[in-house]
Amino acid sequence: MSNFNRRHFIKVAASVTAVGIAGCTTLPKLKAEKRVVVIGGGAGGATAAKYIRKNDPTIEVTLIEAHKYHYTCFMSNEVIGGERSIQSIKFSYDKLAGYGINIVHDLAIEIEPISKKVTTRNGDVFYYDRLVVAPGIDFKWNEVEGYDPQIASIKIPHAWKAGSQTILLRKQLEAMQDGGTVIISVPRRPFRCHPGPYERASLIAHYLKTHKPASKVLILEPSKTFAQQKLFVQAWKRLYGFGTKNSLIDWLPAAEGGKVSELDAKNMIIHSTSGEQHKADVINLIPPQQAGNIAVVSDLVNGSGWCPVHHQTFESMRYKDIHVIGDASIAKPMPKSGYSANSQAKVCAIAIVRALQGKEMLTPNFLNACYAVLGKDYAISVAAVYKLENNKITFKGAGGLSPMDASEEVRRRELLYAHSWYNNITQDIFE
Ligand SMILES: Cc1cc2nc3c(=O)[nH]c(=O)nc-3n(C[C@H](O)[C@H](O)[C@H](O)COP(=O)(O)OP(=O)(O)OC[C@H]3O[C@@H](n4cnc5c(N)ncnc54)[C@H](O)[C@@H]3O)c2cc1C
């Protein structure tokens, strides 16, 4: 990371992490005077539940999570590329239970902000003093004609929530004949993890290069440019012959037919808004996105489909005592990433603990670092520290991007850092 003030980043990272009490011991469930309910046990919600308990074990915390296991989206592209197993991105909630968190595996279907209660699909009701809503994303299904959740689950996976569709996409790549075409259709912004589609294209190209070299990946782009484009293009030129007639990756911007309007799933054809047709053997169509459904039906979103929040506490601008963190929240300029969700969760946890203890609010810093794995011994990254100014998150000036023209050794080390980051953050979230 050039232009990157590492010392400053590490100092802030340490101070943000230090909001918790060091060490993980089993915390007893005490008789609670205050109750916090958390909806969603991903990067944001699981972190928030854990850090509330760590900072005040007298608060009763209930985590409502729809699934028994969480598969992280981060590093799921490595599963699709065949570089790691699905088991290696699978996490249970057993260790979080050790903090005295009441784990409930159910779907939250209703929030009542006046009576301050959450109802689940099984009919259970949970009352709260503070509620954390961290449901991640859901999809705007009506924006691409011919695409729906059923088709996504059996034939045209988006794999933008990790799990069964990650496995399906991997199996489709394995089954594809050499000489086949894989389409990745990028959604319009904002969406979860802006570098994610291009990381995915790179890791699929890596698989094709070693197993099906006559095949290719076609990226359909609804914009003119994309995140960290120069670094990606340099990697594609170095690794996959980008720009040559034998390139393993082609990229079509909107003006050249990259903006998708319709899917013909039966014939495996994608239609663009400008009239082009793209035929493929494997299609990975990533639909446009909005906040997770529970946030939408609970009126926590504005017209954009995302949730406006006060950045000092992540309390909703629409309902008191409800906080929204992670991808569902509007936290620009922070990206929608796992690291952002984890950082926001710690700030939110401290704000809730202090509010319930009757203490004044603190002024937070936030962090993000995103790695993208692009091939064998090759990764890049972007990192930033953010501060609060006039009650808005602003870029603080510390941070940076991997340098262009870096040596093979630098790219190799970034891959090691990427894997080390993954081990650390998943431990911080789930253990
Ligand atoms: C391919 C890909 C690669 C990525 N790579 C990176 C990366 O390298 N680095 C990075 O930092 N980020 C990365 N991300 C982004 C990251 O995965 C998300 O930003 C992050 O997971 C957001 O956390 P969250 O808590 O908001 O949502 P999630 O982690 O999705 O968690 C939401 C949870 O809420 C649960 N839930 C939803 N609704 C309900 C309900 N009503 N009741 C109960 N439970 C519910 C869900 O089951 C889920 O477990 C990547 C994303 C993708 C798709």
The ligand as a Gaussian input file, in Angstrom:
#p B3LYP/6-31G(d) Opt

LIG

0 1
 C      -17.839000     -12.063000      -3.593000
 C      -17.665000     -11.132000      -2.426000
 C      -16.398000     -10.868000      -1.947000
 C      -16.238000     -10.011000      -0.858000
 N      -14.973000      -9.769000      -0.385000
 C      -14.802000      -8.931000       0.650000
 C      -13.494000      -8.681000       1.158000
 O      -12.486000      -9.188000       0.642000
 N      -13.371000      -7.867000       2.226000
 C      -14.449000      -7.285000       2.826000
 O      -14.258000      -6.575000       3.807000
 N      -15.707000      -7.504000       2.366000
 C      -15.904000      -8.295000       1.300000
 N      -17.173000      -8.521000       0.825000
 C      -18.323000      -7.781000       1.401000
 C      -18.849000      -8.390000       2.703000
 O      -19.173000      -9.748000       2.526000
 C      -20.091000      -7.638000       3.189000
 O      -19.869000      -6.260000       3.072000
 C      -20.391000      -8.002000       4.635000
 O      -20.705000      -9.354000       4.734000
 C      -21.518000      -7.130000       5.193000
 O      -21.811000      -7.527000       6.503000
 P      -23.306000      -7.418000       7.039000
 O      -23.262000      -7.802000       8.476000
 O      -23.889000      -6.117000       6.667000
 O      -24.108000      -8.508000       6.195000
 P      -23.888000     -10.102000       6.148000
 O      -22.497000     -10.446000       6.473000
 O      -24.461000     -10.557000       4.858000
 O      -24.794000     -10.648000       7.328000
 C      -26.186000     -10.539000       7.304000
 C      -26.768000     -11.681000       8.126000
 O      -28.101000     -11.362000       8.482000
 C      -28.900000     -12.531000       8.361000
 N      -30.274000     -12.048000       8.179000
 C      -30.738000     -11.256000       7.185000
 N      -32.028000     -10.962000       7.398000
 C      -32.386000     -11.584000       8.536000
 C      -33.604000     -11.659000       9.268000
 N      -34.702000     -11.034000       8.868000
 N      -33.632000     -12.400000      10.398000
 C      -32.517000     -13.059000      10.816000
 N      -31.332000     -13.018000      10.164000
 C      -31.273000     -12.285000       9.039000
 C      -28.296000     -13.272000       7.185000
 O      -28.622000     -14.642000       7.235000
 C      -26.812000     -13.006000       7.371000
 O      -26.183000     -14.001000       8.158000
 C      -17.375000      -9.394000      -0.258000
 C      -18.642000      -9.673000      -0.754000
 C      -18.808000     -10.527000      -1.833000
 C      -20.196000     -10.812000      -2.343000

